[in-house]
């Protein structure tokens, strides 16, 4: 019985050793080497957040979205109650109409005053001609002159009333336009194509000015942020091509471009660095995915997905084959080489890992993966 037990244990040991050897060889086959001139760092897919908020205090009348919905630019998301504003707008419209009538009356008065002035001028000329012939007295001429001056002042007053009426009409029209714009602003639309991250308001709620109804993720600006030491960040050029490998699709590199390199160093966030390295000062680098590519796969874009971003610190450095794919080939406008390790594409456009076409370890001290099919640095790294 004891011999049998020993034999079984020995057999189990052999199986365990064999399995360990196979696992180690499989692990070795998954290792990928980062060539010199390329730096990398952990990160996650991010997108800018846009607050969908009401401009004026109002009650929410209608909500036309749910959390997670993909919305297009210009799509109506919510409507605020505008019954009171619409009533004020109708009152402003009526005021404009009344002021327009008052202006027409003032304009008619101008015509009357102009006729009176013309008559006074004519009589004064006739009187001056008659006084020269001693046909009328000088006193009569003075009276006619006073009548002409009075008619001129009356005409000026009438013109002033017309100008005041015009100003009142413009003021009322401006108020009417403001109310119309307030009604239009009560319809909240998506400023950009994106996905609803949070639903913050509901029908019947009264929101103050600036009260948020939703938070929208701007999917026209999708990127990954990584942190690099000064030795690497100082050699990264804005506009330089980059690569992104996400954990959800480790065999399909995503192209990108460096759009931002922080001019100031900062402490690396806790979710990127381990505690022992948290005191290192790092520079934030942003790698943006081309908007056209995001638009093509917009239904599959998910923020928060973790991965690794790669940037070139040497513009002459060549991307390894495992950082090339059909997506990077489209971005560069070049056909993908036959020797590349691109995964087979399924009918729905999602990658299938082959598990056999990945580059092998060279046995050097360059960064290698720690268990997944892509390098997993604790925060950032660069090959010398």
HELIX and SHEET records of a PDB file:
HELIX    1   1 UNK A    2  UNK A   30  1                                  29    
HELIX    2   2 UNK A   83  UNK A  131  1                                  49    
HELIX    3   3 UNK A  138  UNK A  185  1                                  48    
HELIX    4   4 UNK A  230  UNK A  233  1                                   4    
HELIX    5   5 UNK A  275  UNK A  277  5                                   3    
HELIX    6   6 UNK A  291  UNK A  296  1                                   6    
HELIX    7   7 UNK A  298  UNK A  300  5                                   3    
HELIX    8   8 UNK A  321  UNK A  323  5                                   3    
HELIX    9   9 UNK A  326  UNK A  332  1                                   7    
SHEET    1   A 9 UNK A  70  UNK A  71  0                                        
SHEET    2   A 9 UNK A 194  UNK A 199 -1                                        
SHEET    3   A 9 UNK A 212  UNK A 228 -1                                        
SHEET    4   A 9 UNK A  38  UNK A  53 -1                                        
SHEET    5   A 9 UNK A 306  UNK A 312 -1                                        
SHEET    6   A 9 UNK A 241  UNK A 246 -1                                        
SHEET    7   A 9 UNK A 249  UNK A 261 -1                                        
SHEET    8   A 9 UNK A 281  UNK A 288 -1                                        
SHEET    9   A 9 UNK A 266  UNK A 267 -1                                        
SHEET    1   B 5 UNK A  70  UNK A  71  0                                        
SHEET    2   B 5 UNK A 194  UNK A 199 -1                                        
SHEET    3   B 5 UNK A 212  UNK A 228 -1                                        
SHEET    4   B 5 UNK A  38  UNK A  53 -1                                        
SHEET    5   B 5 UNK A 380  UNK A 382 -1                                        
SHEET    1   C 4 UNK A 187  UNK A 189  0                                        
SHEET    2   C 4 UNK A  76  UNK A  80 -1                                        
SHEET    3   C 4 UNK A  58  UNK A  63 -1                                        
SHEET    4   C 4 UNK A 206  UNK A 207 -1                                        
SHEET    1   D 2 UNK A 344  UNK A 345  0                                        
SHEET    2   D 2 UNK A 351  UNK A 352 -1                                        
END                                                                             
